[in-house]
Amino acid sequence: MSIKFDDIKVFCDFDGTVTLQDVGNEIFKGVEDFEVLNRLFIEEKLTIYEYWHKLCSKLPKGTSTEMIREQSRKFEIDPYFKSFVEFCQHNKIKLYIVSDGFDIYINEILKINNIKLPICSNKLLEKDTHLEPEFTYASESCNCYSANCKRNFVLNQSDENTLKIYIGDGYSDFCGAAHCDIIFAKKYLATFCNENSLPHYNFKSFFDVKRILEKKLNDNQFKKRNRATVDSNNAFKYE
Protein backbone atom coordinates (compact mmCIF):
# COMPACT_ATOMS: atom_id res chain seq x y z
CA MET A 1 0.00 0.00 0.00
CA SER A 2 1.46 3.34 -1.05
CA ILE A 3 1.32 6.00 1.65
CA LYS A 4 1.31 9.68 0.81
CA PHE A 5 3.77 11.78 2.78
CA ASP A 6 1.01 13.85 4.38
CA ASP A 7 -0.54 10.64 5.74
CA ILE A 8 2.45 9.98 8.00
CA LYS A 9 2.28 10.94 11.67
CA VAL A 10 4.94 10.53 14.35
CA PHE A 11 4.06 10.10 18.03
CA CYS A 12 7.05 10.68 20.28
CA ASP A 13 7.55 10.11 23.99
CA PHE A 14 9.32 12.87 25.93
CA ASP A 15 11.07 11.76 29.14
CA GLY A 16 14.18 9.74 28.32
CA THR A 17 13.37 9.92 24.60
CA VAL A 18 13.51 13.61 23.66
CA THR A 19 15.41 14.36 26.86
CA LEU A 20 18.59 12.55 27.85
CA GLN A 21 17.18 11.85 31.31
CA ASP A 22 13.73 10.99 32.61
CA VAL A 23 12.86 14.50 33.78
CA GLY A 24 9.78 13.46 35.77
CA ASN A 25 11.75 10.85 37.71
CA GLU A 26 14.62 13.27 38.36
CA ILE A 27 12.31 16.00 39.64
CA PHE A 28 10.45 13.64 41.97
CA LYS A 29 13.44 11.51 42.96
CA GLY A 30 14.12 13.64 46.00
CA VAL A 31 10.72 13.13 47.60
CA GLU A 32 10.26 10.79 50.54
CA ASP A 33 9.65 7.14 49.59
CA PHE A 34 10.27 7.71 45.86
CA GLU A 35 12.04 4.36 45.37
CA VAL A 36 9.36 2.52 47.37
CA LEU A 37 6.49 4.07 45.40
CA ASN A 38 8.26 3.53 42.08
CA ARG A 39 8.78 -0.14 42.87
CA LEU A 40 5.14 -0.57 43.96
CA PHE A 41 4.02 0.95 40.65
CA ILE A 42 6.29 -1.30 38.58
CA GLU A 43 5.02 -4.32 40.55
CA GLU A 44 1.45 -3.16 39.77
CA LYS A 45 0.60 -2.67 43.43
CA LEU A 46 -0.18 0.99 42.73
CA THR A 47 -2.09 2.33 39.74
CA ILE A 48 -0.37 5.08 37.77
CA TYR A 49 -2.94 7.54 39.15
CA GLU A 50 -2.21 6.56 42.75
CA TYR A 51 1.50 6.73 42.02
CA TRP A 52 1.43 10.32 40.73
CA HIS A 53 -0.94 11.52 43.45
CA LYS A 54 1.26 10.07 46.20
CA LEU A 55 4.43 11.56 44.68
CA CYS A 56 2.85 15.00 44.38
CA SER A 57 1.57 14.83 47.96
CA LYS A 58 5.13 14.22 49.15
CA LEU A 59 6.70 17.22 47.42
CA PRO A 60 8.12 19.74 49.94
CA LYS A 61 5.48 22.16 51.19
CA GLY A 62 5.55 25.35 49.14
CA THR A 63 6.76 23.71 45.92
CA SER A 64 5.37 25.80 43.05
CA THR A 65 4.97 25.32 39.32
CA GLU A 66 7.63 28.01 38.81
CA MET A 67 10.04 25.97 40.89
CA ILE A 68 9.36 22.94 38.67
CA ARG A 69 9.95 25.08 35.57
CA GLU A 70 13.23 26.34 36.98
CA GLN A 71 14.38 22.81 37.79
CA SER A 72 13.52 21.62 34.30
CA ARG A 73 15.83 24.13 32.59
CA LYS A 74 18.93 22.12 33.49
CA PHE A 75 17.87 19.05 31.49
CA GLU A 76 19.32 18.50 28.01
CA ILE A 77 17.55 17.14 24.96
CA ASP A 78 18.90 14.65 22.44
CA PRO A 79 21.40 16.63 20.33
CA TYR A 80 19.77 15.39 17.12
CA PHE A 81 16.15 16.08 18.09
CA LYS A 82 15.94 19.58 16.60
CA SER A 83 17.29 18.23 13.32
CA PHE A 84 14.62 15.52 13.42
CA VAL A 85 11.90 18.14 14.03
CA GLU A 86 13.13 20.08 11.00
CA PHE A 87 13.20 16.86 8.94
CA CYS A 88 9.54 16.20 9.81
CA GLN A 89 8.52 19.77 9.01
CA HIS A 90 10.36 19.71 5.68
CA ASN A 91 8.59 16.48 4.67
CA LYS A 92 5.17 17.57 5.99
CA ILE A 93 5.17 14.83 8.61
CA LYS A 94 3.08 15.74 11.66
CA LEU A 95 5.04 15.25 14.87
CA TYR A 96 3.35 15.02 18.30
CA ILE A 97 4.77 14.77 21.80
CA VAL A 98 2.88 12.16 23.84
CA SER A 99 3.98 11.99 27.45
CA ASP A 100 2.92 10.60 30.81
CA GLY A 101 4.90 13.47 32.32
CA PHE A 102 3.66 16.98 33.01
CA ASP A 103 3.06 19.98 30.78
CA ILE A 104 4.96 22.32 33.16
CA TYR A 105 8.42 20.97 32.39
CA ILE A 106 7.72 19.71 28.87
CA ASN A 107 6.65 23.16 27.65
CA GLU A 108 9.59 24.81 29.41
CA ILE A 109 12.21 22.47 27.96
CA LEU A 110 10.82 22.80 24.44
CA LYS A 111 10.61 26.59 24.86
CA ILE A 112 14.26 27.04 25.87
CA ASN A 113 15.23 24.92 22.85
CA ASN A 114 13.02 27.00 20.49
CA ILE A 115 10.85 24.04 19.55
CA LYS A 116 7.08 24.28 19.05
CA LEU A 117 5.11 21.03 18.86
CA PRO A 118 1.60 19.84 19.76
CA ILE A 119 1.70 18.12 23.15
CA CYS A 120 -0.49 15.52 24.83
CA SER A 121 0.45 15.14 28.50
CA ASN A 122 -0.75 15.28 32.09
CA LYS A 123 -1.07 18.63 33.84
CA LEU A 124 0.40 19.83 37.12
CA LEU A 125 -1.83 22.35 38.86
CA GLU A 126 -0.90 24.72 41.65
CA LYS A 127 -3.38 24.54 44.53
CA ASP A 128 -3.33 26.63 47.73
CA THR A 129 -0.82 24.47 49.60
CA HIS A 130 0.37 21.85 47.11
CA LEU A 131 0.73 20.71 43.50
CA GLU A 132 -1.89 18.36 42.15
CA PRO A 133 -1.80 16.18 38.99
CA GLU A 134 -4.63 16.33 36.48
CA PHE A 135 -5.09 13.49 34.00
CA THR A 136 -6.87 15.17 31.09
CA TYR A 137 -6.36 12.27 28.68
CA ALA A 138 -7.02 9.34 31.02
CA SER A 139 -9.09 6.42 29.73
CA GLU A 140 -11.18 3.87 31.63
CA SER A 141 -11.00 1.45 28.71
CA CYS A 142 -7.20 1.19 28.52
CA ASN A 143 -5.25 -0.73 31.16
CA CYS A 144 -1.86 0.66 30.24
CA TYR A 145 0.97 1.97 32.41
CA SER A 146 0.15 5.56 31.54
CA ALA A 147 -2.23 8.04 33.17
CA ASN A 148 -2.24 9.78 29.79
CA CYS A 149 -3.73 7.21 27.41
CA LYS A 150 -1.29 7.35 24.53
CA ARG A 151 -3.21 4.70 22.61
CA ASN A 152 -6.34 6.86 22.48
CA PHE A 153 -4.39 9.94 21.41
CA VAL A 154 -2.65 8.02 18.62
CA LEU A 155 -5.93 6.60 17.34
CA ASN A 156 -7.90 9.85 17.68
CA GLN A 157 -5.31 11.66 15.57
CA SER A 158 -5.30 8.96 12.88
CA ASP A 159 -7.56 7.28 10.35
CA GLU A 160 -7.29 4.19 8.15
CA ASN A 161 -5.00 6.03 5.73
CA THR A 162 -2.55 7.25 8.38
CA LEU A 163 0.82 5.56 8.68
CA LYS A 164 1.56 5.76 12.41
CA ILE A 165 5.12 5.93 13.73
CA TYR A 166 5.98 5.65 17.42
CA ILE A 167 9.22 6.59 19.23
CA GLY A 168 9.72 5.75 22.90
CA ASP A 169 11.61 4.08 25.70
CA GLY A 170 9.40 3.33 28.71
CA TYR A 171 6.46 1.55 30.32
CA SER A 172 4.02 4.31 29.36
CA ASP A 173 4.80 3.70 25.68
CA PHE A 174 3.76 0.05 25.49
CA CYS A 175 0.13 0.55 24.51
CA GLY A 176 0.63 3.47 22.13
CA ALA A 177 3.48 1.77 20.30
CA ALA A 178 1.55 -1.49 19.91
CA HIS A 179 -1.04 0.34 17.77
CA CYS A 180 1.52 1.88 15.39
CA ASP A 181 2.94 0.68 12.08
CA ILE A 182 6.59 1.56 12.69
CA ILE A 183 8.17 1.51 16.14
CA PHE A 184 11.49 2.98 17.27
CA ALA A 185 12.33 1.60 20.69
CA LYS A 186 14.99 1.52 23.37
CA LYS A 187 15.22 0.41 27.02
CA TYR A 188 11.93 -0.91 28.47
CA LEU A 189 9.96 -0.41 25.25
CA ALA A 190 12.53 -2.43 23.28
CA THR A 191 12.23 -5.26 25.83
CA PHE A 192 8.43 -5.13 25.55
CA CYS A 193 8.63 -5.30 21.74
CA ASN A 194 10.99 -8.29 21.90
CA GLU A 195 8.77 -10.14 24.40
CA ASN A 196 5.63 -9.50 22.33
CA SER A 197 7.11 -10.11 18.87
CA LEU A 198 6.58 -6.51 17.79
CA PRO A 199 8.87 -5.56 14.89
CA HIS A 200 10.83 -2.43 15.76
CA TYR A 201 14.00 -0.47 15.17
CA ASN A 202 16.41 -0.07 18.05
CA PHE A 203 17.79 3.44 18.33
CA LYS A 204 20.29 5.34 20.44
CA SER A 205 19.53 8.87 19.29
CA PHE A 206 17.37 10.76 16.82
CA PHE A 207 20.26 10.55 14.37
CA ASP A 208 19.30 6.87 13.96
CA VAL A 209 15.58 7.64 13.68
CA LYS A 210 16.08 10.33 11.06
CA ARG A 211 18.50 8.19 9.03
CA ILE A 212 16.09 5.26 8.85
CA LEU A 213 13.01 7.36 8.05
CA GLU A 214 14.91 9.37 5.47
CA LYS A 215 15.81 6.16 3.63
CA LYS A 216 12.23 4.91 3.83
CA LEU A 217 10.97 8.19 2.40
CA ASN A 218 13.47 8.15 -0.44
CA ASP A 219 12.74 4.51 -1.30
CA ASN A 220 8.97 4.74 -0.61
CA GLN A 221 9.21 1.74 1.71
CA PHE A 222 6.36 2.64 4.03
CA LYS A 223 3.61 0.11 4.59
CA LYS A 224 0.94 -0.60 7.18
CA ARG A 225 1.47 -3.27 9.86
CA ASN A 226 -1.43 -5.73 9.80
CA ARG A 227 -1.48 -6.44 13.52
CA ALA A 228 -1.50 -2.73 14.34
CA THR A 229 -4.41 -2.18 11.95
CA VAL A 230 -6.46 -4.99 13.53
CA ASP A 231 -5.69 -3.82 17.08
CA SER A 232 -6.53 -0.22 16.15
CA ASN A 233 -9.86 -1.25 14.62
CA ASN A 234 -10.75 -3.25 17.75
CA ALA A 235 -9.53 -0.68 20.31
CA PHE A 236 -12.92 0.90 21.03
CA LYS A 237 -15.05 -2.14 20.20
CA TYR A 238 -16.24 -2.80 23.74
CA GLU A 239 -16.62 0.77 25.00
N, C-alpha and C positions, 0 to 999 in steps of 0.2 A: 504493500500500500504506500503510495507516494504521499508524503506529508509536506504541505506548504510551509514555508518558513514562519509565517505569521500564525501558524497553528501550534507552535512549540512554546511551552511554558516551563519555566524552571522554578522549583520550590526548594528553598535553601534554608537549612537550619542556621542558627546564629552562634550560640555558645559552643566554643570548641571547634566550630566549623569556619565561620567568618573570622572569629577571634581566635587567637592562639591559645587562650585559656578559657575554661568554663567560667564566665564572668559571674553568673548567678551563684555558683558554688563558692567562688573566691570571696564574694561580698558577704555571704552568709556563713562562711567557714568559721568565723570568730565567735559565733553565738554559742551559748551553752547547749551542750548535747547535740551539736551538729552531726558528729560521726554516728552517734546512736540513732538519731532520727533518719539519717541517710541510709543506714543499714536496714532499719525497719521498713523503709520504703522499698528498697531493692528486694527484700525478702517478702514483699507484698503483705506486710503486717500493718501498713499504713497506706491509705489511698493517697494519690498525688495531691488531692485537695487538703486532706488532713496534714500532709507533710508541709505544704507551703504555709498553711495557717499557723502551725506550730512554730515554724522557723521565724515567721514575721512576729509572732507574739514574744519571741525571745530576743529580738533586737534590743539594744540598749535604749532605755527610755529617752525620748527626745530625738531619736533618729528621724531625720526629715528626708523628703524626696530630693532636696538640694544636696544633702550629704551623700546620697546614693549617686547622684549625677557626678559629683566631684570625685568620688571614688572610682567611677567608671572611666574617667579620662586617662587613667594610667595604663589601660589595657590596649594592647596592640592587635591589629587585624592582620590576617594573612597578607603578606607583601604582594601577592598576585591578585588579590580580590578586586581592586579597583580596575585592573586591566580586564578582568573577567566581566565586570559590570559594563565596561565600554564595549567589549565584544558582543554582549547580549544586545545592547542598545543599537549598535551598528547593524546587527542582523535582524532587528525587529523581533527579538525574543523577549517575552515578558518575564521578568525576574521578580519573585516575591521572597520576602523573609518570613519564614514560619518558625516561631519559637515558643517554647514552654517557659521562657524567661519573661522579663518584665519590660514594658515599653520605656520606662524611665531611663535605663542604661542603654538599651538598644538605640533609641533615638539620639542619645547624647554621643555615643561612639560613632554612629554614622555621620552625625553632624560635624564632629571635629575632623572627620576624614572627607568631608565634602561629598557625601554620597546620599542620594535621595532615592528611596525605594518604598514600595508599598509593604506594610508590615502587618502581620497577624500574630498577636502575642497576648499574654496576660497583662493586666494593669496593676500598678502599685499605687494605692490611694493614701493620701495623708489625712488621717483622722485627728481628733483633738489631742490624743495622747500616744498614738501609735500609728504604724503603717499597716495597711490591710490589703491583701490580694483580692483582685476581682477577676473572675474567669469568664470573660465575655464570650469566648468561643467554646465553652464546655459542651459536651454532648452526653446525654444519658444512654445513647444507643451504642457508644463505642467504649470498649473496655481496654483502652490503651494506657500507656504509662505517662500520658500527657494531659494536663488540665486544659490545655488548648488543643482541641481536637484537630490535628493536622490533616487527618483523613478527610474530614468534612470540608475543610478549607480547600484542599486540593480538588475535590470533586465538585464543589460549588463554583470553582473558577474554571472548570473544564467542561467540555462536551465530547461527544463520540469522535469528533475530528481532531481533538487536541492530543498532541504527543506530550506526555507528562514526564518531566525529568526531576529527579529528587537528589539532593546532596545533603548528607548528614553524617553524624558520628555517634549518636546516643540512643538511650532507651526511648525517649520521646519521639524518635524518628521511625520506629518500627512500623507503625500502622500507616503513616503517610507514604513511606517508601514502598510498602507492599502493594499499593494501588497505582504505582507509576510504571512507565514503560522502560525507562532507563534509570539506573540507580548508581550513584557514586557514593561509596561507603568507606568509612574507616572505623577503628576502635569497636565499640559495642554494636554498632549497626552492621559492620562487616561480619562480625561473629553471628549475628542474627541471620543475615543473608546466607551465610554458609550453612547454618543449621537448618534453614528452611528452604534450601535449594533455590534461592532467588539469585538469578544472574545479576552481576554487578561489576563495576569497575572499582578497584582499590585506588585510593588517591592519597597523596601526602599534602599537596597544596593545590591551589586553584590554577597553577601552571599546568598540572596534569589534566584537570577538568577541561580547561580551555583547549589544550592540545587535542584531546580526544574528540571534543565536540566540533572543533574546527575541521578536523579530518572528516567527520561524519557529514558535516554540511557540504564540504567540497565534493565528497563522493556520493552524496544523496543516499546515505546508508540508514536513514531513520526508518524504523518500522514499529508498529504496535506490539506489545507483549500480550499474548492471548490470556494468560492467567490474570494479569492486571485488569484487562477489559472485563472478564467475567466477574472478578471480585468487585470492580467498580459498579457494574450493573446491578449486583446483588446487595450493595452496601446498605441501601435504605429500604430493602424489600420488606422487612418485618417491623418497620416503625409505624 
